[in-house]
């Protein structure tokens, strides 16, 4: 090092890499010395097996641990049950390394990088940024295990919130609480698609729907009266699961975020039947709003069905009806559409479906009233979440997921996007 400095010609990157390696090696040696006193020696209390019998010491056993400082050797006492033969390593339990050779710090890095990038790319990131060498398969196993544990951690919280009675007189401190949820397809392995209908030429499915929900708050509007989402107020939940199960998932997240302390609750969605029924089941007193852009799609489709042979009339009707829609005047759209219906019964079926949709949801399309109240009328937050949390990570070329693996990564990404990643690790270490 001194020779390199004297030559005044230094490869700084090589130099700092060498210094880091030396520092980490020294740190690993110090860590190994510290761990030598953990999990060995006489126990003050009897070590019991899960079957209830007292376990007997079988001496020390070595275990190679990969830590953020590098590999270390960990020697600790092994105990065995004379009744059933099971073994325990109290030292492993104390260090949170039961059934793994990766330290909590390394597993945390593996989970964090795998939540953000492919398993293969995570390998490169850990190698370059932390000097840790692990395989893509190892990262996959660890990340999915952590994601599953995060889901269990969140599920315990949801169970508590679900069965806890609402506070009798909760102070209304949140001006407006928004709840949005939607679904997006995730490409799955063949085993996860057996018997499921889909849109492929043979009628089979290639994906399964992941349901994603978000909760955020709004306390202000801008100078033009447009709503402004509170900074860092958005949290996410999601999974591939039945509608009824997801309903409780989004409900308990809303409760966690202050549902009972909100002056107004707004449910924003795209008008799908499951979105409406979930809102009516869990948020019956909420203001329900159908995303304006989805409503416009239905109006546009209605115009196409009625005037597809007259492009000028199609465009004029669509633009005029969009203006009526912005004013919340669904009745005029329906009246004008009915007046333009074809006489042929078969040709009337599709337009009547769109008209029925508009009539059924007209109370959720009072956009001029919602704007006047300073409310959001678009579900862009959850739609962006479907793209960023699900699509960017789970819909890359060639990807296929098992339900277990997909739900583990969804849980991991939702916890991280909700700024709860540190909460999980703190609770785990407690």
Backbone torsions as a table, in degrees:
resi	resn	phi	psi	omega
1	UNK	NA	-42.5	178.3
2	UNK	-65.8	-38.7	178.7
3	UNK	-62.6	-40.5	179.7
4	UNK	-65.9	-38.0	179.6
5	UNK	-67.6	-38.3	-178.8
6	UNK	-68.3	-31.2	-178.8
7	UNK	-75.2	-14.3	-179.2
8	UNK	58.7	22.0	177.1
9	UNK	-132.1	96.3	-169.6
10	UNK	-122.9	133.8	168.6
11	UNK	-87.4	94.7	-172.2
12	UNK	-60.5	-40.0	-179.1
13	UNK	-62.8	-44.1	178.4
14	UNK	-63.5	-38.0	-179.4
15	UNK	-65.9	-49.0	-177.5
16	UNK	-68.5	-31.4	176.5
17	UNK	-65.4	-40.9	178.7
18	UNK	-65.9	-41.5	179.6
19	UNK	-64.8	-42.8	179.1
20	UNK	-60.9	-43.7	179.9
21	UNK	-60.6	-40.3	179.9
22	UNK	-67.2	-42.3	179.4
23	UNK	-64.0	-43.8	-179.8
24	UNK	-65.0	-39.6	178.5
25	UNK	-62.4	-42.2	177.9
26	UNK	-65.5	-39.9	179.0
27	UNK	-65.3	-38.6	178.4
28	UNK	-63.9	-39.0	177.6
29	UNK	-63.7	-42.7	178.3
30	UNK	-64.6	-40.6	179.4
31	UNK	-64.4	-41.1	178.9
32	UNK	-60.8	-40.0	177.7
33	UNK	-65.0	-38.7	179.2
34	UNK	-66.1	-40.2	-177.4
35	UNK	-72.1	-17.2	-176.5
36	UNK	-63.0	-19.4	179.7
37	UNK	-96.0	3.0	-176.6
38	UNK	-105.3	136.1	174.2
39	UNK	76.4	20.2	178.5
40	UNK	-142.8	166.5	-178.2
41	UNK	90.7	-178.5	-176.6
42	UNK	-70.7	134.8	177.7
43	UNK	-91.3	136.8	178.5
44	UNK	-70.3	-29.1	-179.8
45	UNK	-120.1	152.4	179.3
46	UNK	-63.7	141.3	175.6
47	UNK	-90.9	117.8	-175.0
48	UNK	-104.0	146.0	175.3
49	UNK	-84.5	162.9	177.8
50	UNK	-64.6	-20.4	177.6
51	UNK	-82.6	-5.8	177.3
52	UNK	101.6	-12.7	-178.3
53	UNK	-80.3	152.2	174.3
54	UNK	-72.8	139.1	-177.3
55	UNK	-99.2	153.5	-176.9
56	UNK	-111.6	142.0	179.6
57	UNK	-69.7	136.4	178.5
58	UNK	-115.5	20.6	179.6
59	UNK	88.3	-171.3	-176.6
60	UNK	-89.2	146.8	174.6
61	UNK	-131.6	141.7	179.9
62	UNK	-91.5	153.0	179.1
63	UNK	-148.5	126.8	177.5
64	UNK	-83.9	122.8	179.8
65	UNK	-111.8	135.3	171.4
66	UNK	-96.1	118.1	-179.6
67	UNK	-114.4	174.0	179.4
68	UNK	-69.1	-12.1	175.7
69	UNK	-94.5	-11.4	-177.2
70	UNK	125.9	-176.2	-179.2
71	UNK	-71.7	140.1	175.4
72	UNK	-135.1	156.1	176.6
73	UNK	-100.4	128.0	-177.5
74	UNK	-120.6	114.9	178.1
75	UNK	-107.8	125.4	-176.8
76	UNK	-143.8	164.7	-176.9
77	UNK	-76.1	140.4	173.6
78	UNK	-107.8	136.2	177.1
79	UNK	-118.5	141.5	-178.8
80	UNK	-129.0	144.7	-179.9
81	UNK	-85.9	124.3	179.4
82	UNK	-71.4	-16.4	-177.6
83	UNK	-87.2	-51.0	-174.1
84	UNK	-114.3	-9.5	175.9
85	UNK	86.1	-0.7	179.2
86	UNK	-66.4	154.1	179.6
87	UNK	-118.6	156.0	175.6
88	UNK	-139.8	146.5	173.9
89	UNK	-124.0	93.5	-179.2
90	UNK	-55.9	-30.3	177.9
91	UNK	-65.1	-40.2	176.2
92	UNK	-61.7	-41.2	-179.7
93	UNK	-65.0	-39.6	-179.2
94	UNK	-65.6	-32.4	-177.0
95	UNK	-97.9	1.6	-178.1
96	UNK	59.2	47.9	176.8
97	UNK	-129.7	31.2	177.5
98	UNK	-67.0	129.0	177.1
99	UNK	59.6	28.6	175.9
100	UNK	-150.2	152.6	175.2
101	UNK	-108.3	12.9	178.4
102	UNK	-108.0	131.2	179.4
103	UNK	-68.1	161.4	176.7
104	UNK	-56.1	-37.7	179.3
105	UNK	-63.8	-41.7	178.6
106	UNK	-68.2	-42.7	179.7
107	UNK	-63.4	-35.8	177.5
108	UNK	-63.7	-44.3	177.6
109	UNK	-62.7	-42.9	-178.8
110	UNK	-62.8	-43.9	-179.9
111	UNK	-66.5	-41.7	-177.4
112	UNK	-64.6	-47.2	-178.8
113	UNK	-69.7	-37.6	-179.8
114	UNK	-69.7	-26.4	175.9
115	UNK	-70.8	-23.6	-175.2
116	UNK	-102.5	-21.2	-174.9
117	UNK	-145.5	170.6	177.5
118	UNK	-61.8	159.3	-179.5
119	UNK	-61.6	-37.2	179.6
120	UNK	-66.3	-42.5	179.5
121	UNK	-68.6	-33.2	177.9
122	UNK	-59.7	-36.8	177.1
123	UNK	-57.1	-47.5	-178.3
124	UNK	-65.0	-41.6	180.0
125	UNK	-61.2	-46.1	-179.4
126	UNK	-65.7	-37.3	179.5
127	UNK	-66.2	-46.4	-176.5
128	UNK	-74.2	-45.0	-172.2
129	UNK	-85.1	-31.6	-174.7
130	UNK	-124.5	-4.0	-179.1
131	UNK	68.9	23.6	-178.3
132	UNK	-104.6	126.4	-179.1
133	UNK	-105.9	115.0	176.8
134	UNK	-140.4	161.4	-179.6
135	UNK	-88.7	161.7	177.2
136	UNK	-61.9	-39.6	179.5
137	UNK	-65.6	-37.2	177.7
138	UNK	-63.6	-43.7	178.5
139	UNK	-63.3	-41.8	178.8
140	UNK	-59.1	-47.8	-179.2
141	UNK	-61.2	-46.6	-177.5
142	UNK	-67.3	-45.6	-177.9
143	UNK	-62.5	-42.4	179.9
144	UNK	-69.0	-36.1	177.1
145	UNK	-65.5	-42.3	177.6
146	UNK	-66.0	-42.0	177.8
147	UNK	-60.6	-41.4	176.9
148	UNK	-63.1	-40.2	179.8
149	UNK	-69.1	-36.2	175.1
150	UNK	-61.7	-40.7	178.6
151	UNK	-63.6	-41.0	177.5
152	UNK	-64.7	-40.4	177.5
153	UNK	-60.4	-46.3	179.2
154	UNK	-69.1	-34.2	-179.2
155	UNK	-66.1	-38.1	177.0
156	UNK	-61.1	-40.1	177.9
157	UNK	-67.2	-41.6	179.5
158	UNK	-63.8	-41.0	179.5
159	UNK	-60.9	-40.5	179.2
160	UNK	-65.8	-43.1	-179.5
161	UNK	-69.0	-36.1	-177.7
162	UNK	-64.0	-40.4	-174.1
163	UNK	-96.9	-2.6	177.1
164	UNK	-80.6	133.9	179.5
165	UNK	-67.4	147.8	178.1
166	UNK	-64.5	147.6	178.9
167	UNK	-61.9	141.0	-175.1
168	UNK	-62.9	-41.0	-179.2
169	UNK	-141.0	76.0	-179.2
170	UNK	-73.8	131.6	177.0
171	UNK	-66.3	135.0	-177.8
172	UNK	-87.3	89.7	-176.1
173	UNK	-104.1	-10.8	-179.6
174	UNK	-103.1	117.1	-177.9
175	UNK	-58.8	-52.7	-179.1
176	UNK	-144.5	127.4	176.4
177	UNK	-110.5	125.4	-179.7
178	UNK	-104.4	142.2	175.9
179	UNK	-128.5	121.5	178.3
180	UNK	-128.2	145.0	174.8
181	UNK	-154.7	151.9	-174.9
182	UNK	-157.7	175.8	177.9
183	UNK	-127.7	151.2	177.3
184	UNK	-147.5	144.9	-176.3
185	UNK	-77.1	142.2	176.4
186	UNK	-121.5	127.0	179.6
187	UNK	-65.6	132.0	-172.1
188	UNK	-121.1	158.7	173.0
189	UNK	-68.3	159.3	-174.2
190	UNK	-57.6	-38.6	-176.8
191	UNK	-62.4	-28.4	-177.8
192	UNK	-85.2	-1.0	-175.4
193	UNK	-117.1	0.9	-176.2
194	UNK	-59.3	125.9	176.9
195	UNK	80.4	3.3	-177.4
196	UNK	-97.4	133.8	178.7
197	UNK	-81.1	147.9	-178.5
198	UNK	-153.3	-163.9	-173.4
199	UNK	-104.2	8.5	176.4
200	UNK	-71.3	160.7	-177.1
201	UNK	-51.8	-33.3	-179.4
202	UNK	-89.5	6.2	178.0
203	UNK	85.1	1.0	179.9
204	UNK	-89.0	167.0	-178.8
205	UNK	-99.0	149.0	174.6
206	UNK	-109.7	-19.1	-177.3
207	UNK	-130.5	167.2	167.4
208	UNK	-125.6	150.4	-174.5
209	UNK	-81.6	123.7	169.7
210	UNK	-94.1	128.0	178.8
211	UNK	-95.9	130.4	-178.1
212	UNK	-125.5	134.7	177.5
213	UNK	-128.5	153.4	175.7
214	UNK	-138.8	154.3	177.1
215	UNK	-131.1	132.9	175.8
216	UNK	-149.1	169.8	-176.7
217	UNK	-122.2	159.8	178.0
218	UNK	-141.2	127.4	-179.9
219	UNK	-119.2	-7.7	-173.6
220	UNK	-148.7	167.5	171.7
221	UNK	-123.8	162.6	178.9
222	UNK	-83.7	-172.6	-176.1
223	UNK	-63.7	-21.7	179.8
224	UNK	-99.0	9.8	177.3
225	UNK	82.2	9.7	179.3
226	UNK	-85.4	142.0	-177.0
227	UNK	-65.8	147.7	178.9
228	UNK	-124.9	121.8	178.7
229	UNK	-69.0	135.3	178.4
230	UNK	-62.1	134.5	-179.0
231	UNK	-60.0	140.9	175.8
232	UNK	53.7	31.7	-178.0
233	UNK	-103.8	2.0	-173.0
234	UNK	-95.7	129.9	174.7
235	UNK	-125.4	154.6	-174.5
236	UNK	-127.6	148.2	170.3
237	UNK	-139.2	152.7	179.5
238	UNK	-174.8	162.1	177.6
239	UNK	-178.3	162.5	167.3
240	UNK	-88.6	106.0	-174.1
241	UNK	-162.9	165.3	178.8
242	UNK	-63.2	158.4	-178.6
243	UNK	-58.2	-43.9	-177.0
244	UNK	-61.3	-40.9	178.7
245	UNK	-66.6	-43.8	179.0
246	UNK	-64.7	-32.2	178.5
247	UNK	-56.9	-43.3	177.7
248	UNK	-70.7	-31.0	178.9
249	UNK	-63.5	-49.2	-177.6
250	UNK	-73.0	-32.2	177.5
251	UNK	-63.1	-49.0	-177.6
252	UNK	-67.9	-29.3	175.2
253	UNK	-67.9	-39.1	176.6
254	UNK	-63.7	-39.9	177.4
255	UNK	-64.1	-44.0	178.6
256	UNK	-59.4	-35.5	-176.4
257	UNK	-85.7	0.4	175.3
258	UNK	109.2	26.5	-178.2
259	UNK	-50.6	-45.3	-176.4
260	UNK	-77.7	-8.1	178.2
261	UNK	-108.4	16.7	-178.6
262	UNK	-98.2	137.3	176.1
263	UNK	-71.9	-38.7	176.3
264	UNK	-132.5	141.7	174.2
265	UNK	-122.0	129.6	-178.0
266	UNK	-122.3	129.4	173.5
267	UNK	-107.1	119.4	-179.0
268	UNK	-113.0	131.2	178.8
269	UNK	-159.0	-174.1	-174.4
270	UNK	-96.3	6.0	176.3
271	UNK	91.0	0.8	177.4
272	UNK	-62.1	150.3	-175.5
273	UNK	-58.1	-42.5	-177.3
274	UNK	-68.4	-28.7	177.5
275	UNK	-70.3	-41.4	179.2
276	UNK	-67.1	-46.1	-177.7
277	UNK	-66.6	-35.2	177.0
278	UNK	-64.4	-41.0	178.2
279	UNK	-64.4	-42.8	-179.0
280	UNK	-68.9	-30.1	-179.9
281	UNK	-75.6	-46.6	-171.4
282	UNK	-104.5	-21.6	-178.3
283	UNK	-133.5	57.9	-172.8
284	UNK	-62.3	-25.1	-177.8
285	UNK	-98.4	5.7	-178.6
286	UNK	-77.4	156.4	170.0
287	UNK	-77.8	119.6	179.9
288	UNK	-99.0	129.7	-179.7
289	UNK	-129.5	128.6	172.7
290	UNK	-85.3	130.9	178.9
291	UNK	-48.7	126.5	-175.2
292	UNK	-56.5	-38.6	-174.9
293	UNK	-72.1	-31.4	173.8
294	UNK	-71.0	-37.8	176.4
295	UNK	-63.0	-39.8	177.6
296	UNK	-63.3	-35.7	177.4
297	UNK	-61.3	-40.4	178.9
298	UNK	-67.4	-40.5	178.1
299	UNK	-65.8	-42.1	178.3
300	UNK	-62.1	-42.0	179.0
301	UNK	-65.1	-37.2	177.1
302	UNK	-61.4	-43.9	178.4
303	UNK	-62.6	-40.2	179.3
304	UNK	-64.5	-40.9	-179.7
305	UNK	-65.2	-33.2	-176.5
306	UNK	-87.7	-33.3	-170.8
307	UNK	-128.0	30.9	-175.0
308	UNK	-63.0	-21.0	-180.0
309	UNK	-93.6	-3.1	179.9
310	UNK	-130.0	89.1	-172.8
311	UNK	-60.0	-40.1	-179.5
312	UNK	-62.5	-46.9	179.9
313	UNK	-67.0	-36.5	177.9
314	UNK	-58.2	-51.6	-177.8
315	UNK	-64.6	-40.6	-179.8
316	UNK	-65.3	-44.0	-179.5
317	UNK	-66.0	-44.1	179.8
318	UNK	-59.9	-49.0	-178.4
319	UNK	-63.0	-41.7	179.7
320	UNK	-65.3	-42.8	-179.7
321	UNK	-67.9	-33.0	174.6
322	UNK	-62.4	-39.3	177.0
323	UNK	-62.6	-43.5	177.4
324	UNK	-61.9	-40.5	-179.8
325	UNK	-62.3	-43.7	177.3
326	UNK	-57.5	-31.7	178.8
327	UNK	-85.5	-3.5	-177.9
328	UNK	77.4	15.6	-177.3
329	UNK	-92.9	72.4	-179.3
330	UNK	-70.9	-32.1	-177.5
331	UNK	-58.7	-43.3	-179.2
332	UNK	-65.1	-39.7	177.2
333	UNK	-59.2	-47.6	-178.1
334	UNK	-63.9	-43.9	-179.2
335	UNK	-61.4	-45.0	-179.5
336	UNK	-68.3	-36.6	178.4
337	UNK	-66.3	-42.2	178.7
338	UNK	-61.5	-36.8	-179.4
339	UNK	-69.4	-17.4	-178.0
340	UNK	-107.8	11.7	-176.5
341	UNK	-67.5	141.4	176.1
342	UNK	-68.7	158.6	-179.1
343	UNK	-78.9	-29.8	-178.2
344	UNK	-65.6	125.3	-177.0
345	UNK	-60.3	-40.5	-179.6
346	UNK	-65.0	-39.8	-178.7
347	UNK	-72.3	-16.4	-178.6
348	UNK	-84.1	-17.2	-171.4
349	UNK	-61.7	-51.0	-177.6
350	UNK	-65.2	-46.3	176.5
351	UNK	-59.7	-36.6	180.0
352	UNK	-66.3	-31.7	176.4
353	UNK	-64.0	-43.4	179.0
354	UNK	-66.6	-39.3	177.6
355	UNK	-63.9	-42.6	178.7
356	UNK	-61.4	-39.3	178.1
357	UNK	-61.5	-45.8	-178.9
358	UNK	-64.9	-43.3	-179.6
359	UNK	-65.9	-39.5	-178.6
360	UNK	-65.6	-32.2	-173.3
361	UNK	-110.9	14.6	-174.4
362	UNK	-60.0	-32.9	178.9
363	UNK	-69.7	-20.1	177.7
364	UNK	-92.4	5.2	-178.0
365	UNK	-121.2	28.1	178.9
366	UNK	-83.6	65.0	-168.4
367	UNK	-65.4	-35.8	178.8
368	UNK	-64.8	-38.7	177.6
369	UNK	-66.7	-43.7	-178.9
370	UNK	-63.6	-40.7	177.3
371	UNK	-62.6	-42.8	-179.2
372	UNK	-61.7	-28.2	178.3
373	UNK	-85.7	1.0	179.2
374	UNK	73.3	32.5	-176.6
375	UNK	-102.2	152.9	170.5
376	UNK	-68.8	145.0	177.0
377	UNK	-125.3	10.9	177.6
378	UNK	-126.9	142.0	-178.5
379	UNK	-96.3	39.4	-176.3
380	UNK	-64.5	-25.7	-177.5
381	UNK	-65.5	-49.7	-178.8
382	UNK	-73.3	-32.7	177.5
383	UNK	-64.9	-41.2	175.2
384	UNK	-64.0	-36.3	177.7
385	UNK	-64.0	-39.9	177.4
386	UNK	-60.2	-38.2	179.4
387	UNK	-74.2	-44.6	-174.1
388	UNK	-79.8	-46.0	-175.3
389	UNK	-80.8	-37.8	-177.4
390	UNK	-99.0	-57.1	-171.9
391	UNK	-61.8	-51.5	-175.1
392	UNK	-62.2	-32.7	-177.4
393	UNK	-93.5	-31.9	-166.0
394	UNK	-116.8	-0.1	-178.5
395	UNK	-120.6	26.6	178.5
396	UNK	-75.6	160.5	-174.6
397	UNK	-53.3	129.2	175.9
398	UNK	82.8	-4.4	-177.7
399	UNK	-75.7	138.3	171.6
400	UNK	-141.8	134.9	-171.9
401	UNK	-119.5	148.7	165.0
402	UNK	-83.4	161.5	178.3
403	UNK	-62.3	-42.4	179.6
404	UNK	-60.3	-49.1	-177.8
405	UNK	-65.8	-41.6	-179.7
406	UNK	-63.5	-46.4	-178.4
407	UNK	-66.1	-33.0	177.7
408	UNK	-64.7	-45.6	-179.1
409	UNK	-70.7	-36.8	176.1
410	UNK	-61.3	-44.0	178.6
411	UNK	-61.1	-44.6	-179.0
412	UNK	-61.7	-44.7	-178.0
413	UNK	-70.6	-36.7	178.1
414	UNK	-66.8	-42.2	177.7
415	UNK	-60.9	-43.4	179.9
416	UNK	-66.6	-46.1	-178.9
417	UNK	-65.8	-21.7	178.8
418	UNK	-90.9	7.6	-179.5
419	UNK	59.8	39.0	179.9
420	UNK	-118.7	8.9	-179.1
421	UNK	-58.9	-46.3	-179.9
422	UNK	-68.5	-33.8	178.7
423	UNK	-60.1	-43.4	179.7
424	UNK	-60.4	-48.0	-176.7
425	UNK	-68.5	-33.9	176.9
426	UNK	-66.0	-42.9	178.2
427	UNK	-66.4	-35.0	179.7
428	UNK	-66.1	-37.1	-178.0
429	UNK	-80.0	-16.0	-176.4
430	UNK	-69.8	NA	NA
